[in-house]
Amino acid sequence: MARSPHAYVRGNTAQYYDWLHSLAGQRLPRGPAIWICGDCHVGNLGPVADFDGKVQLELRDFDQTTIGNPTHDLIRLGLSLATAARGSSLPGVVTAHMLQHMLLGYQRAFYPGHDGLVAKPGVVKSALRHAQQRSWRMLARERAIDVRQTIPLGKNFWPLSETERAAIAELFADPLVMEHITGSRAVGDAEAPQATVLDAAYWVKGCSSLGLLRYAVLVDFNGAHCLVDIKEAVAATSPRYRRISMPRDNARRVVEGASHLSPSLGQRMVARRFMERGVFVRQLMPQDLKLEIEHLEIHDAVRTASYLAYVVGRAHAAQMDSGVRAHWLQELMANPGKITGTPEWLWQSVVQLVASHEAGYLEHCRQYAMSG
């Protein structure tokens, strides 16, 4: 998080929701009750593959998903893009244009035949092209999985206790787990082992996994290798609409949110109980990548903002009928700014958040430097 203001924004969901909870009254548009990402920053979008290998840019992280206000996803995305622009030393006027075109891209996802209306920026084209060229061998090399079919222990992977190994063996003894996350049924005698766990390790990952159960498991299923991610699900900090039915189990909440927002990924996930905790299990495909935007080019910044918002809009719009879509778009664009056309609620929200996160980032860096 100390690497850059953009990295700090990506890793600090709590500060964003502290700001949201501090808002008085109906300051933000109240959108329809749909599944939202809940943590919709740039790093939580990226190429995702379905069972057939088709790759699309979609939302890819759902720890914070809830049935809530889609406005929250838009502001979080706007904050992430604004800090990426500042980290790239782009002029403030570019940020203003990015927010304006972000909303335009979002709206285009709500109209029939929208697929050809939003041009892919260079960074997205490059990410999709790279994802489509990836193979299992490349994924294994990245994770340092060797020819002996083991997960090497070290900085990123830690050894398991006997209790953990037994729990993983019990989890994969259920043939429905692998059938669900791979989209294929087991073959051969029904009494034969459905999946063979080749190796497993505790997985040391990013901010959202600190202090939680997280495992990487190498599995042989139907003669093919699969890398499986097991992650503990905890209560979301993102605000949800009251009196709306939603799974009480956090793992089921994550999987259901993913199935609505990113079907290609949601279909490869399943919720289970594991060591008396709720976890979600998913197969990691070679094509699944995080969209890395460490530096925005001035000629591509506006197009990037428009396209990423379009992806989010596509996920939101798929959950609404035509009447709800029309009403939401009308509410979204109420009281546009006189000069830029960007609604004041979006501009003022992003400006306030950029200022508060800049101060928070500097304080975080000071504490990090003192601790070193």
Secondary structure as UniProt FT lines:
FT   HELIX           5..11
FT   HELIX           13..22
FT   STRAND          34..36
FT   HELIX           42..44
FT   STRAND          45..49
FT   TURN            51..52
FT   STRAND          55..59
FT   TURN            63..64
FT   STRAND          66..68
FT   HELIX           70..87
FT   TURN            88..89
FT   HELIX           92..108
FT   TURN            109..110
FT   TURN            112..113
FT   HELIX           114..116
FT   HELIX           122..132
FT   HELIX           136..142
FT   TURN            143..144
FT   TURN            147..148
FT   STRAND          157..158
FT   HELIX           162..172
FT   HELIX           175..182
FT   TURN            190..191
FT   STRAND          196..203
FT   HELIX           207..209
FT   TURN            210..211
FT   STRAND          214..221
FT   TURN            222..223
FT   STRAND          224..232
FT   TURN            242..243
FT   HELIX           250..261
FT   HELIX           263..266
FT   TURN            267..268
FT   STRAND          269..274
FT   TURN            275..276
FT   STRAND          277..284
FT   TURN            286..287
FT   TURN            298..300
FT   HELIX           301..317
FT   TURN            318..319
FT   HELIX           322..332
FT   TURN            338..340
FT   HELIX           344..371
//
